[in-house]
Amino acid sequence: MEYRIMGKTGLQLSVLSFGSWVTFHKQIGDNSADELMGIAYDNGINFFDNAEVYALGESEKMMGRVLKVKNWDRTSYVLSSKAFFGWRGKDNKPNQTGLSRKHLTEACNEALQRMQTDYLDLFYCHRPDKNVPIEEVVFTMNTLIQQGKILYWGTSEWSGVEIMEAHRVAQAYRLIGPSVEQPQYNLFERHKIENDYLEVYKNVGLGTTIWSPLASGLLTGKYNNGIPEGSRLAVEGFDWLKERTLVESKIEKVKQLQTLASELGVSLASLSIAWCVKNPHVTTAILGATKKEQLTDNLKALEVLPLLTPEVMSKIETIIQNKPVLAEY
């Protein structure tokens, strides 16, 4: 396993990590979660990602139960949660969502209870909140760090401008700013990592824990001929994901990428993940496997990395043709 420093912190994250979005509780039970987390940990993965909204709190509870049974040394792994959406779904009342001091504080406490841990290594603002002053967000996260409940705080799906504004406030008041962002990044989703955050990397540093390196499974090739039963896009309530993911032009590109992967003698999934972590601005790519075979294959991305020569990278660009265009002055 390779480890990378998260932005301008001293924290080291495994370049591949394990997350529970969609999968925990909705697709797999405790036994499978136990097996998959065990495989991940045994292969050097040290970062496990979660959020209050995943399966409406049940995902955190499941991860907490697994970690209690595993009884791994708490100092050997990194644990995260995120707050914004709440965990009560349609029953959310005012102050049970968003980034107010009240919700962030209570969400942090609830995450600690559900995951049966004394502190979170990473705590994210799961989305920007236009209704809350950025000063309130930064002060609250700084307080949670001072209280020892979290060690680092970050953002998820924030724009570069919003992240820099948080840093401006942090610097003005001598507080701790966000050190990590969790954006979507894959062969079809490139703008934030490769364009929007360029000034952030340069000016204040930024770790990234990217999600959906396989574009919700699209980049495995399993949707080339429809939606298989039991797959992520077949899960009830994820129709929005299906509509966004299954675009004919994308599937045509996936088929061409599959041909390239076959020529290299690797799986399309491992090639796609390797392509993500080839970018030095990616600290870690979060894997969301539901089966042992999937996870084992995903882990092979580390073996694929050396195969990504300039020539191969050029072939990939020729297929996907979506490299962000940087503004010229």
C-alpha positions as CSV (number, residue, x, y, z in Angstrom):
1,M,0.0,0.0,0.0
2,E,1.1,3.5,-0.7
3,Y,0.5,6.3,1.7
4,R,0.1,10.0,0.9
5,I,0.2,13.1,3.1
6,M,-3.2,14.8,3.3
7,G,-2.6,18.3,2.0
8,K,-0.6,20.5,4.3
9,T,-1.2,18.3,7.4
10,G,1.0,15.5,8.8
11,L,-1.8,12.9,8.4
12,Q,-1.0,9.9,6.1
13,L,-3.8,8.2,4.3
14,S,-3.6,5.0,2.3
15,V,-4.0,5.9,-1.4
16,L,-6.9,3.5,-1.5
17,S,-9.6,3.7,1.2
18,F,-12.9,2.2,2.0
19,G,-16.3,3.9,2.2
20,S,-19.8,2.8,3.1
21,W,-22.1,5.0,1.0
22,V,-25.0,3.1,-0.6
23,T,-23.4,-0.3,0.4
24,F,-23.6,-0.5,4.2
25,H,-27.1,-1.5,5.4
26,K,-28.7,-1.0,2.0
27,Q,-26.7,-3.6,0.1
28,I,-24.7,-5.6,2.7
29,G,-25.1,-6.7,6.3
30,D,-22.7,-6.9,9.3
31,N,-21.0,-10.1,8.2
32,S,-20.1,-8.8,4.7
33,A,-19.1,-5.4,6.1
34,D,-16.8,-7.2,8.6
35,E,-15.2,-9.3,5.9
36,L,-14.7,-6.4,3.5
37,M,-13.3,-4.0,6.1
38,G,-11.0,-6.9,7.3
39,I,-9.7,-7.4,3.7
40,A,-9.2,-3.6,3.3
41,Y,-7.3,-3.3,6.6
42,D,-5.1,-6.4,6.0
43,N,-4.1,-4.8,2.6
44,G,-3.0,-1.6,4.3
45,I,-6.1,0.5,4.0
46,N,-6.1,2.9,7.0
47,F,-9.0,5.2,6.1
48,F,-12.7,4.3,6.6
49,D,-15.3,6.9,5.4
50,N,-18.8,7.4,6.6
51,A,-21.6,10.1,7.0
52,E,-24.7,10.8,9.1
53,V,-26.9,10.5,6.0
54,Y,-25.7,7.1,4.8
55,A,-28.6,4.7,5.3
56,L,-29.9,7.4,7.7
57,G,-27.4,6.7,10.5
58,E,-27.5,2.9,10.1
59,S,-24.2,2.9,8.1
60,E,-22.3,4.5,11.0
61,K,-23.9,2.1,13.4
62,M,-22.8,-0.9,11.3
63,M,-19.2,0.4,10.9
64,G,-19.2,1.0,14.7
65,R,-20.2,-2.6,15.4
66,V,-17.6,-4.0,13.0
67,L,-14.8,-1.8,14.5
68,K,-15.8,-2.9,18.0
69,V,-15.6,-6.6,17.1
70,K,-12.3,-6.1,15.2
71,N,-10.8,-4.3,18.1
72,W,-8.0,-2.9,16.0
73,D,-5.6,-0.4,17.6
74,R,-7.5,2.9,17.2
75,T,-4.3,4.7,16.4
76,S,-3.8,2.5,13.3
77,Y,-6.8,3.8,11.3
78,V,-8.5,7.0,10.3
79,L,-12.3,7.4,10.7
80,S,-14.5,10.0,9.2
81,S,-18.1,11.3,9.2
82,K,-19.9,14.1,7.5
83,A,-22.8,16.5,8.5
84,F,-25.3,18.4,6.5
85,F,-28.2,16.3,5.4
86,G,-29.3,15.0,8.8
87,W,-30.2,11.3,9.4
88,R,-34.0,11.5,9.8
89,G,-34.8,11.8,6.1
90,K,-38.2,13.3,5.5
91,D,-38.7,13.7,9.3
92,N,-35.9,16.2,9.6
93,K,-37.0,19.3,11.5
94,P,-35.4,22.8,11.5
95,N,-31.8,22.6,12.9
96,Q,-31.5,18.9,12.2
97,T,-29.8,19.6,8.9
98,G,-27.3,22.2,7.5
99,L,-24.1,23.6,9.0
100,S,-25.4,25.6,11.9
101,R,-23.3,25.4,15.1
102,K,-26.2,23.5,16.7
103,H,-26.4,20.8,13.9
104,L,-22.7,20.4,13.4
105,T,-22.1,19.9,17.2
106,E,-25.0,17.5,17.6
107,A,-24.2,15.6,14.4
108,C,-20.6,15.2,15.6
109,N,-21.8,13.8,19.0
110,E,-24.3,11.5,17.3
111,A,-21.6,10.2,15.0
112,L,-19.3,9.4,17.9
113,Q,-22.1,7.5,19.6
114,R,-23.1,5.5,16.5
115,M,-19.5,4.6,15.6
116,Q,-18.6,3.9,19.3
117,T,-15.5,6.0,19.2
118,D,-14.1,8.8,21.3
119,Y,-13.1,11.0,18.4
120,L,-13.3,11.4,14.6
121,D,-10.1,11.8,12.6
122,L,-11.9,13.7,9.9
123,F,-15.2,15.6,10.0
124,Y,-16.7,17.1,6.8
125,C,-19.2,19.7,6.0
126,H,-21.0,17.5,3.5
127,R,-22.2,20.4,1.4
128,P,-21.9,24.2,1.5
129,D,-24.7,25.9,3.4
130,K,-25.7,29.2,1.9
131,N,-27.9,30.0,5.0
132,V,-25.1,29.9,7.6
133,P,-22.3,32.5,7.9
134,I,-18.9,30.9,7.0
135,E,-17.6,32.4,10.3
136,E,-20.1,30.2,12.3
137,V,-18.9,27.1,10.4
138,V,-15.2,27.8,10.9
139,F,-15.6,28.7,14.6
140,T,-17.7,25.6,15.2
141,M,-15.2,23.2,13.6
142,N,-12.3,24.9,15.4
143,T,-14.2,24.4,18.7
144,L,-14.8,20.7,18.0
145,I,-11.0,20.3,17.4
146,Q,-10.2,22.1,20.6
147,Q,-12.6,19.8,22.4
148,G,-10.8,16.8,21.0
149,K,-13.9,15.4,19.3
150,I,-12.3,15.8,15.8
151,L,-8.7,16.1,14.6
152,Y,-9.1,17.6,11.2
153,W,-12.1,19.2,9.4
154,G,-12.9,19.3,5.8
155,T,-15.5,20.0,3.1
156,S,-17.3,17.9,0.5
157,E,-18.5,19.2,-2.9
158,W,-17.5,22.8,-2.0
159,S,-16.2,25.1,-4.7
160,G,-12.7,26.4,-4.7
161,V,-14.0,29.9,-3.9
162,E,-16.0,28.5,-0.9
163,I,-12.9,26.7,0.5
164,M,-10.8,29.8,0.1
165,E,-13.4,31.9,1.9
166,A,-13.2,29.4,4.9
167,H,-9.5,29.8,4.9
168,R,-9.8,33.6,4.8
169,V,-12.0,33.5,7.9
170,A,-9.7,31.0,9.6
171,Q,-6.6,33.2,9.0
172,A,-8.4,36.4,10.1
173,Y,-9.4,34.9,13.5
174,R,-6.4,32.6,13.9
175,L,-8.5,29.5,13.7
176,I,-7.9,26.1,12.0
177,G,-9.2,26.0,8.4
178,P,-10.3,23.0,6.3
179,S,-7.5,20.7,5.3
180,V,-9.3,18.2,3.1
181,E,-12.1,18.2,0.5
182,Q,-14.1,15.2,-0.7
183,P,-15.2,15.7,-4.3
184,Q,-16.4,13.3,-6.9
185,Y,-13.6,12.4,-9.3
186,N,-13.4,9.9,-12.1
187,L,-12.9,9.6,-15.8
188,F,-16.2,11.4,-16.4
189,E,-16.1,14.0,-13.5
190,R,-12.9,16.0,-13.6
191,H,-13.6,19.8,-13.2
192,K,-13.1,20.3,-9.5
193,I,-9.9,18.3,-9.0
194,E,-8.3,19.4,-12.3
195,N,-9.5,23.0,-12.6
196,D,-11.5,24.5,-9.8
197,Y,-9.1,23.6,-6.9
198,L,-5.8,24.6,-8.6
199,E,-5.5,27.9,-6.7
200,V,-6.4,26.2,-3.5
201,Y,-3.6,23.6,-3.8
202,K,-1.2,26.4,-4.6
203,N,-2.2,28.9,-1.9
204,V,-3.2,26.9,1.2
205,G,-2.8,23.2,0.3
206,L,-5.6,20.7,0.1
207,G,-5.9,17.0,0.7
208,T,-8.6,15.2,-1.4
209,T,-10.5,12.0,-0.5
210,I,-12.2,11.4,-3.8
211,W,-15.5,9.5,-4.1
212,S,-17.0,7.5,-6.9
213,P,-13.7,6.7,-8.8
214,L,-15.8,4.1,-10.7
215,A,-18.6,6.6,-11.5
216,S,-21.1,4.5,-9.4
217,G,-20.0,1.3,-11.1
218,L,-20.3,2.6,-14.7
219,L,-16.5,2.3,-15.1
220,T,-16.6,-1.4,-14.3
221,G,-18.4,-2.1,-17.6
222,K,-21.2,-3.9,-15.8
223,Y,-23.9,-1.5,-17.1
224,N,-22.9,-1.8,-20.7
225,N,-25.9,-4.0,-21.4
226,G,-28.4,-2.7,-18.9
227,I,-28.7,-2.7,-15.1
228,P,-27.9,-6.0,-13.3
229,E,-30.0,-7.1,-10.4
230,G,-28.5,-6.3,-7.0
231,S,-26.2,-3.6,-8.4
232,R,-25.9,-0.1,-7.0
233,L,-28.2,1.4,-9.7
234,A,-30.8,-1.2,-8.9
235,V,-31.1,0.0,-5.3
236,E,-34.5,1.6,-4.6
237,G,-34.3,5.4,-4.1
238,F,-31.2,5.9,-6.3
239,D,-33.1,6.7,-9.6
240,W,-31.3,10.1,-9.8
241,L,-28.0,8.3,-9.9
242,K,-29.2,6.0,-12.6
243,E,-30.4,8.9,-14.8
244,R,-27.1,10.8,-14.4
245,T,-24.9,7.8,-14.9
246,L,-26.3,5.8,-17.7
247,V,-25.8,8.1,-20.7
248,E,-25.3,6.4,-24.0
249,S,-22.3,8.4,-25.0
250,K,-20.6,7.5,-21.7
251,I,-21.3,3.8,-22.2
252,E,-19.7,4.0,-25.7
253,K,-16.6,5.4,-24.1
254,V,-16.7,2.7,-21.4
255,K,-16.6,0.1,-24.1
256,Q,-13.6,1.6,-25.7
257,L,-11.8,1.9,-22.3
258,Q,-12.7,-1.8,-21.8
259,T,-10.8,-2.6,-25.0
260,L,-7.8,-0.7,-23.8
261,A,-7.9,-2.4,-20.4
262,S,-8.0,-5.8,-22.1
263,E,-4.9,-4.9,-24.1
264,L,-3.1,-4.0,-20.9
265,G,-4.3,-7.3,-19.3
266,V,-6.1,-5.5,-16.4
267,S,-9.7,-5.0,-15.4
268,L,-11.4,-1.8,-16.4
269,A,-12.2,-1.1,-12.7
270,S,-8.6,-1.3,-11.6
271,L,-7.5,0.8,-14.6
272,S,-10.1,3.5,-13.8
273,I,-9.1,3.7,-10.1
274,A,-5.4,3.8,-11.0
275,W,-6.1,6.7,-13.4
276,C,-7.6,8.6,-10.5
277,V,-4.7,8.1,-8.1
278,K,-2.2,8.8,-10.8
279,N,-3.1,12.4,-10.2
280,P,-0.8,13.7,-7.4
281,H,-3.6,16.0,-6.1
282,V,-5.6,12.9,-5.1
283,T,-4.7,11.8,-1.5
284,T,-6.9,8.8,-1.5
285,A,-9.6,7.2,-3.7
286,I,-12.6,5.8,-1.7
287,L,-13.6,2.3,-2.7
288,G,-17.2,1.2,-2.3
289,A,-17.1,-2.6,-3.1
290,T,-20.0,-4.9,-2.0
291,K,-18.3,-8.2,-2.7
292,K,-14.9,-9.7,-1.8
293,E,-14.0,-10.2,-5.5
294,Q,-14.8,-6.6,-6.3
295,L,-12.6,-5.3,-3.5
296,T,-9.7,-7.6,-4.3
297,D,-9.9,-6.4,-8.0
298,N,-10.1,-2.8,-6.9
299,L,-6.9,-3.2,-4.8
300,K,-5.1,-4.2,-7.9
301,A,-5.2,-0.6,-9.0
302,L,-1.8,-0.2,-7.3
303,E,-0.3,-2.8,-9.7
304,V,-1.9,-1.0,-12.6
305,L,-0.3,2.4,-11.7
306,P,3.1,1.6,-13.3
307,L,1.4,0.7,-16.5
308,L,0.0,4.2,-16.9
309,T,2.7,5.5,-19.2
310,P,2.4,8.8,-21.0
311,E,1.3,6.8,-24.1
312,V,-1.4,5.0,-22.2
313,M,-2.6,8.2,-20.6
314,S,-2.8,9.8,-24.0
315,K,-4.9,6.9,-25.3
316,I,-7.3,7.4,-22.4
317,E,-7.6,11.1,-23.2
318,T,-8.3,10.3,-26.8
319,I,-11.2,8.1,-25.7
320,I,-12.8,10.3,-23.1
321,Q,-12.1,13.7,-24.6
322,N,-13.2,15.7,-21.6
323,K,-10.0,17.3,-20.2
324,P,-10.9,20.5,-18.4
325,V,-9.9,23.6,-20.3
326,L,-8.0,26.0,-18.1
327,A,-8.8,29.7,-18.3
328,E,-6.2,31.8,-20.2
329,Y,-5.4,35.3,-19.2
